[in-house]
Amino acid sequence: MSEVQPRNNWKREEIEALFALPMNDLLFQAQSIHRQEFDPNEVQISRLLSIKTGACPEDCKYCPQSARYDTGLEKERLLAMETVLTEARSAKAAGASRFCMGAAWRNPKERDMPYLKTMVEEVKALGMETCMTLGMLSAEQANELAKAGLDYYNHNLDTSPEYYGDVITTRTYQNRLDTLSNVRASGMKVCSGGIVGMGETATDRAGLIQQLANLDKHPDSVPINMLVKVEGTPFEKLDDLDPLEFVRTIAVARITMPKSRIRLSAGRENMSEELQAMCFFAGANSIFYGCKLLTTPNPEENDDMSLFKKLGLHPEQGVAATKEQDEAMLAKAAAQQDKKSAAFYDAGAL
């Protein structure tokens, strides 16, 4: 099979035609492309930590961190450096190769930049890749973070341009594209994807993929999120997306962006092992793991390693966890079972 050459000129109807393929044909095409570019049994693992939680001024209708919605989330200040580094060390010990840090901001303030740059330098010193998501970035801010050694910057497009205004009104689609352009120009790698299950149409899902696949250079990482419905947000009562439509989105992302890491992100807590297995077969080869994904639940490490073993998958930098590591993770999970389940990541508890 000849090597797949990335394209940046996808038409909407071409992508819609991919979505409309019989499932077996779609998955075969996606898996065939996946095998040309990646080890089909390797999964890149990232850990995501909320370094500043809540009180975001934006009005994203899916987000419990918006100050506009009453979701019970208590705002937190930026985490102390040692707290962040403790979490990073724990993530590395559990098999993560990348440590991602997220702050609930519209954009970082200049007074925050020295602290953020030091955070990047300290995490990199642990031997991990670094990623941040801090909202919009100016060209100057992107350059500062790049010089500090930040490897990736996440800034999602969320949905299609046509549906975007039904989701967010406090920043424009072009604002998001401008941030991605600033990140790429700085030399950092781009992490950008979207959220499905927000009441969008199939055409909107095709439109999101089209926007990502037609960037001048495809994102290095493409997180595909399933909406996590949080009480108090405008999207809390939306109907669930058909799980097979989610698999189709993963497969089409793999076909249109063959060299990108396609990441299963938010929503995995509610996905069966069978659904996740289909997503891996469809071309997903990156996950976030840990007990929380910013403010929403995510599978515990031991659950992921157990699934990896069932499927014969292994983390990017090595083999799956040993028996001793599994036992340690299980003990950690057991110790938490009697604690009250929290809907949100409690930055102050670390």
N, C-alpha and C positions, 0 to 999 in steps of 0.2 A: 504494500500500500504506500502510495506516494505521501511525502510529508505534507501536513496541512499548513497552509500559509495563512496567518491571521489577516482578516479583512477589516476595513473601517468604513465600508460603504453599504452596509446592510439596509435593505428596504423593509418597510413595515410589513408588506405582504409576504416577503420571504420568511420573516420570523414567525408570522402568523401561520404560514404553511408548515413550519416545523412543529409548532404547538399542535397542529391538527393531524399530525402523522399518527398511525396506529401505534399504540404504546410500545409494542415489541420492536417495531422499526425505529422508533425514536431512541429507545434505550440502546439498541444495537449500534446505531450511528454514534451516539454519545460515548459509549464505552470503547468503541473502536478508536475514536479520536483521543480519548483519555489515555489509552494504552500507548499511543504514539509519543505522548509528551511526558508521561509520568509513570512511576512505579504504581501499578493499579492497586497495590495493597499497602501503600504508604499514606499516612494521614499526618498533616502538619497540625501541631497542637499549640494553641495560644491560651493564655489566661488573661481575663479582663478584670481590672480593678477600677471601681469608682473612686477617684481621688478627690472629687468634690461633688457632693450629692445635693440635688434639689434646688429650688428657687430659680429655675431657668426662666427668663422673660419670654421665651418663644411660645407659640400656641400650637405646637405639633399635637394633633388630636389623639395620637396614640401614646403619648409620653406621660408617665406619672411624675416626671421631674419638673413639668411645667408649673410655674407659680400660679397659673390661671385656674388650675383644677384642684379640687380637694380630694386627694388620694390617700391621705394619712401619712404621707412621706415627710419626715422631718429633715429640714435642710441641714447640711453639714459644711464646715469650712474645709479648706484644703487639708488633706491628711499630712501628718508629720512625716518627715523623710524616712525615719527609721521604720515607721509602720509600713510604708510602701516597700522598703527594701526587704522587710521580713516576709511580706507577701510574695515578693519576687523570688526570694530564695526558696520558699515553699513551693512555688509554681515550678521552678526549675527542678527541684527534687522529685516532683511528681510527674515529670516528663515533658513539661512545656518548653518549647524552644523560643517562644516570643511572648513578651509581657506587654500588654496593652493597658494604657491608662486613660480613663475618660473623665472629663469634667463637664458638669451641666452649666455651660456658658453659651451665650450668643457668640461671643468671641473672647479670647483672653485679653486681659488688660496689660498694658506695658509694665505695670508694677509686678505682675506675676511672672514675667518672662525669665528673669534670672533664676527664680526658684524652679521653674519648669525645666530649664536647661540643665541645672544641677541634677535634677531628678533623672533626666535622660542619661547623663554621664555616669551616675552612680549605678543605675540598672545595667547599663552596657558593661560596666566594670565587672559585673557578675558573669559575663559571658553569654548574655541573652540578646536576641533581637528586641528592638524597642518599637512601640507604636503608641500614638496618642490620638485622641479625638477630643477636640477642645472647641468645636464650633468653627466659625469662619476664620480664615487666616489672611492677613495682608501678605504681599510679596515679601516685605521686610521681616515679618514674623516667621514666615516659612523658611527664609534664608537663615535666620538665627537658630531655629530648631535643627535645621540640616547641619549647620556648623557644629552644633552640640553633639551631633551623631545620631539623631533620630532616624531610624530606618524607614518606618512607614507612618503615613498619616491617613486616618480614616475620616471620610466625609461622604456620607451616603446621599444618593439622589432621591431615595425613598420610593418614587413612583414615576409614572409617565409625566411629561410636561402638561398634558391635557387634564390630568386628574389632580395635579399637584395643589392647585388652589383650593380644592376641597379638603385638603389635609393640613396645609400650613399657609398662613397669610403674612407672617411676620418677617419672612425673607423670601426672596424670589428664586426661581429655578436658576436664573443666571448668576445669582450670588453663589450658589453651590458650584456651578461650573467654573466660576472665577477662582474659587478656593482650590479646586482640583488643578486648575492651570497653574496657580502659584506654587502648589506643592510639587508638581512635576517639574516646573522650571527650576526649583531649588535643588533638584537632584534626589529628593526623597522618593520612595516608592509610594504608589497610590493604592489605598484600600477604599473601594467604593462599591456599594451595592444598593439594596433596597429592601422594602418590606412588602409582603403580599398578604392578602386576607384583610385588607382595609376597606373592603367594599368596592374595590376597583373591578373593571371588566377584564376579560381575557385580552382585549385589545390594549388595555393599559399595561398589562404584564408584558405584552410584546413591546410596547413603547418604552418601558423601562430598560429591557434588554437591548433594544435598539440604541438608546442613548449611551449606555455603557460600552457597547461593542463598537460604536462609531466615534468614541473619543480618539484623539490623535494616536494615543497608545493605550492599549487595553489596560485596565487596572491590574496591578500585580496580584491583588486579592479582591475577591468579589463576595462579600457576605450576603447571603440570601436569608432574610429573616421571615419567620411566620409571626404574624401579629399575636402578641400576648395581650389579651384583653384585661385591662386593669380597671377596677371599680373606681368611678369618679372621673374617668376620661370620657370624651365624647364617643369613643369607639367601643365602649365596654359591652354594648349589646349587639354588635354586628354578628351576622351569621358566620359560622366557621367555614373556611375554605376547604373544598374537597381535597383530601390529602394527595390524591393522584395529580391534581393540578399543581401542587407544590413540587412533586417529583418531576413533572413536565418542565417546570420553570428551571429546576436544577439542570436538567438535560439540555435544554435550549441554551442556557448560559454556557455550559461546557462546549457545545458545538460552535457557538458564535465567538467564544473567547477561549480558544484551545490551550493557550499557554498560561492562563491565569489559574491561581488557586481559587477554587469555588468553595466557600465556607458555609457550613450549616451553623447558623447563629441562633438568634432568639427563637424560642418556641420548641426547642428539642425536649424540654421537660415533659411536654404533652405528646411527644411522638413515640409510637411503639418501636420496638427493636426492628420489626419487619419494615416499617416505613423508613427508618434510618438506613437500613441495609439497602433498600431500593435507591435511596439518595446517593449512597456511596457508589452503587453500580451505575447510577446516572451521571457520575462524574464529580461528585463532591469529594474533596480531598483535604479538607481543613475543618477544624472545629474549635470552638471555645469550650473549655471545661472548667469545672469548679462549682461551688454551691450557689453562686449568684452571677448573673450576667447584668452588670450595672445594678438595676433594681428589681429584676425579675428572676424567677427560679431557673436553674440550669442543672443538668444531671451531675451528681457527685462523681469524683474521679474514679472511684472503684467501679461504678456502673459502666463508665466508658471503657475501662480496661477489660471488664468482663465481656462487653459486647465486642471489643476488638478481638479478643481471643476466640469468640464464637465464629467471627467472620474471617479470622486469619489475617487481620490487619495489624500494622505496627506503627508506632510514632515515627515521625520523619527522621529523628536523630538516632533511632535504635530500635530495640525489641520492646515488646509490651512489658508491663510491670512484672516483676518476679512474684513468686508466691509470698515471700516475706513482705514485699511492698503492698501486695493486695491485702494481706492480713492487717497491715498497719492502717491502710485506708478504710477497711471495713470497721476496725476498732474506732477510728475517728468518727465514722458515720453512726455507729451504734451509740457512741457517747452523746451524740446530738439528738437522738431519737426522742428523748424525754423532754427536750426543750420545746418551748412553744414555737410553732412554725411561723416565721416572719415573712410577710409579703415583700419586704424591701431589704435591700442591702443596708446594713447598719454600720456605717463607716466609724461611728463613735465607739463601737464595741471591740475594735481591734486593739 
